[in-house]
Amino acid sequence: MEKKHGNQLKDDAKYEALRQAGNSKEKSARIANTPDSEKHNSKDKLEDRAKASLLKEAKTIGIIGRQKMTKEKLITAIREH
């Protein structure tokens, strides 16, 4: 049975599935609120982006130690957040 999380989430079922899969509340909410998230393959997009762009995103989501990370480590950290 899915829970109703109020107006802040667009897709409660997707949120619950992501939480059960072990994702954080923040990541699950971000994905559940993206209407076309299934259409995008974020794995391909991250590899195609410049390191500066990845650093900016890492700063936005609060990844600590991002300045010392390689591009590959930044990609991993962003995906795991």
C-alpha positions, 0 to 999 in steps of 0.5 A: 500500500502506497502512502500519500505524501502530500502535494510535495511529491508528484508520484507517490508510487515511484517515491516509495519504490525508490525508497524501498530500493535503498535510495535517500529521501532526497534522491527519491523525491527528486526523481519522483518529482521529475515527470519524464525521468524514465525517458532520460538515461542519466548515466550517459549524460554524466559521462558526457558532461565537463568536470566543471559542470559535475563540480557545480552539480556536486556543490548544489547537492552538497557533496563534501570533498568534491574539489579533490575528486576525479571526474569518475569519482564525481560521477559516482558520488552524484549517482550515489547521492 
